[in-house]
Amino acid sequence: MSLDFDSARLPNPHLREEHHQWRAQLRKFIDSEIMPHAAEWDEAGDIPQSLWPKAAKVGLLGLGYPEAYGGTREGIDSWHAWITGEELARIGVGGLSATLMVHGIGLPPVINWGSEAMKQLVAPPVLAGEKNISLGITEPGAGSDVAQIGTTAQRDGDHFVVNGSKTFITGGMRADWVSTAVRTGGEGAGGVSMLLIPTDAEGFSRTQLSRKQGWWCSDTATLYFDNVRVPVENLIGEENKGFLVIMTNFNGERMSMAVGMEAQARVCLEEAVSWARERRTFGKRLGDHQVIRHKIAQMKQKINATQAYIRACFETIEAGNANPGDIAMLKVQASETLEFCAREAMQILGGIGYMRGNRVERIYREVRVNAIGGGSEEIMRDLASRQYGL
């Protein structure tokens, strides 16, 4: 059996013909519109805005969103989402999917908690690839501890006046709106609200964070709010109930990250196997050395375990009884698997793996952002232990 990205995928009895059709359709789009340019875009640190309408046309941006706003929800399930994450990760440029699909964390608060007028204003142009939306949670002084955010929104008549800053915001430079966590009440989680802030508002500014270890083509920014006046009707959900909005958003984000990390681990496996078959050392193929075969076997072992864990969590989501603790630990499992496979693939590739321009080199640089973003491994373990009642 040839061991590659596809053959290393465990069988999934939940997949139907429409799932396989979606994979084929999406892969055709990625192979023609993204793969030939991905490395160049990453080196340039930018993605052309023209990619968004193309992604919308193929159905990528609207997958899972209501038809009333230009999406496709009927017949869409968690297995479509898993396939989408896998295929985007196969590109081997994590920053591309992070920015192209950032509406996946910025738009759900609007869809799930916003007013109908807000949904009609924001969702259709975002899902058509004409406008962009991001999520603004992390601050210079508050990241994983969301309850401690310091950006304030003080009521002034029919407006909130927002002051503060957000940082490490994916998609922040091109965003037209930011679903933003603000403090409208007292200390702790009970004083947090969510506001939809348009980036053309007076007093809003942003700077690009371009010198990153990985995700070079990802649009990452620091956002500044200097007496930004935001209409009260831009409140997402109830005032001082924003923490619930944020928490319900995290499960989807962590599942998406876990899917991407497992698939990137499979990319590392594929590249390592290909090189081990081609490269010859000491009179035989690299793959004929026992130490190399064992490395590859261990990679596959960890990938198998992570795939099985992903499937188990998606099954609970489909059944309507997802466990946030299990999802948090899945993210840890996936980041540890990615880190192991990226390291072992780099060892197998040797010098060629260290050279810029290959998928393993890029993925190796992206390990840490995956292990930290969306909740660090340490925070995830602590969250899970509390969910389990310890």
Secondary structure as UniProt FT lines:
FT   TURN            5..8
FT   TURN            13..14
FT   HELIX           17..33
FT   TURN            34..37
FT   HELIX           38..44
FT   TURN            49..50
FT   HELIX           51..57
FT   TURN            58..62
FT   HELIX           67..69
FT   TURN            74..75
FT   HELIX           78..89
FT   TURN            90..91
FT   HELIX           94..100
FT   TURN            101..102
FT   HELIX           103..106
FT   HELIX           108..113
FT   HELIX           116..127
FT   TURN            128..129
FT   STRAND          133..136
FT   TURN            140..141
FT   HELIX           146..148
FT   STRAND          152..156
FT   TURN            157..158
FT   STRAND          159..170
FT   TURN            171..174
FT   STRAND          177..183
FT   HELIX           189..191
FT   STRAND          192..198
FT   TURN            199..200
FT   TURN            202..203
FT   STRAND          204..208
FT   TURN            216..217
FT   STRAND          220..231
FT   HELIX           232..234
FT   STRAND          235..236
FT   TURN            239..240
FT   HELIX           242..278
FT   STRAND          280..281
FT   TURN            282..283
FT   STRAND          284..285
FT   HELIX           286..288
FT   HELIX           290..319
FT   HELIX           324..349
FT   HELIX           351..354
FT   TURN            356..357
FT   HELIX           359..372
FT   TURN            373..374
FT   HELIX           377..387
FT   TURN            388..389
//
